[in-house]
Amino acid sequence: MDTGCIGVTKFHANLVISVERSKKRPLTKADKVFNHVVSSERVLNEPVIGLIKRFKFVSDRYRGRCKRFGLGFNFISGICNYEQRT
């Protein structure tokens, strides 16, 4: 995740967030390497998330039955997987 989602770490302890610099504390070489590793893994997932958001199923408010949310998301992810293979 990027630094815009820092508050999410309270709920999910396994998240990896890049290190920010400040005026008083510049980034070390180890921090820069860590940020590079995190961003290189994130760049693989970002286009897939964008592809799923094009269906407006995840980006808009879901107004259907709660039991069918998983079914709809699985359907959309199947379409996205099919598009990625072709």
C-alpha positions in Angstrom: 0.0 0.0 0.0 1.1 3.6 -0.5 1.4 6.2 2.2 -2.1 7.4 1.7 -3.5 4.4 3.6 -1.5 4.6 6.8 -4.6 4.4 9.0 -5.4 0.9 7.6 -2.6 -0.6 9.6 -4.7 -0.5 12.7 -7.0 -3.0 11.2 -4.6 -5.1 9.1 -1.2 -5.8 10.7 0.3 -7.6 7.7 0.3 -4.6 5.4 3.6 -3.3 4.0 3.7 0.5 3.6 6.6 2.5 2.0 8.7 4.8 4.2 8.1 8.5 4.0 10.7 11.2 4.3 10.3 14.5 6.2 12.3 17.7 6.3 14.1 16.6 9.5 14.6 12.9 8.5 15.7 12.2 4.9 15.5 8.6 3.6 18.5 6.3 4.1 19.7 4.0 1.4 18.0 1.0 3.1 14.7 3.0 3.1 15.1 3.7 -0.6 15.8 0.1 -1.4 12.7 -0.9 0.7 10.5 1.6 -1.1 11.7 0.3 -4.4 10.8 -3.3 -3.5 7.4 -2.2 -2.3 6.6 -0.2 -5.4 7.9 -2.9 -7.8 5.4 -5.3 -6.2 2.6 -2.8 -6.2 3.0 -1.9 -9.8 2.0 -5.4 -10.8 -1.3 -5.1 -8.9 -2.4 -1.6 -9.8 -3.5 -2.3 -13.4 -5.6 -5.3 -12.3 -7.4 -3.2 -9.6 -8.0 -0.5 -12.2 -9.5 -3.2 -14.5 -11.9 -4.3 -11.8 -12.9 -0.8 -11.0 -13.9 -0.2 -14.6 -17.0 -2.4 -14.0 -18.1 0.1 -11.3 -18.9 -2.9 -9.0 -16.2 -2.1 -6.5 -15.8 1.6 -7.0 -19.5 2.5 -6.5 -21.9 1.7 -3.7 -23.2 -1.9 -3.9 -27.0 -1.8 -3.6 -27.8 -5.4 -4.2 -28.2 -8.3 -1.7 -25.2 -8.8 0.6 -25.3 -12.6 -0.2 -24.7 -11.9 -3.9 -21.8 -9.5 -3.5 -19.3 -12.4 -3.6 -21.0 -14.0 -6.6 -20.8 -10.7 -8.5 -17.2 -10.0 -7.6 -16.2 -13.6 -8.6 -18.0 -13.1 -11.9 -16.1 -9.8 -12.6 -12.8 -11.2 -11.5 -13.4 -14.1 -13.9 -14.0 -11.7 -16.8 -10.8 -9.8 -15.8 -8.8 -13.0 -15.7 -10.1 -14.0 -19.1 -9.1 -10.6 -20.5 -5.6 -10.9 -19.0 -5.0 -14.3 -20.7 -6.0 -13.2 -24.2 
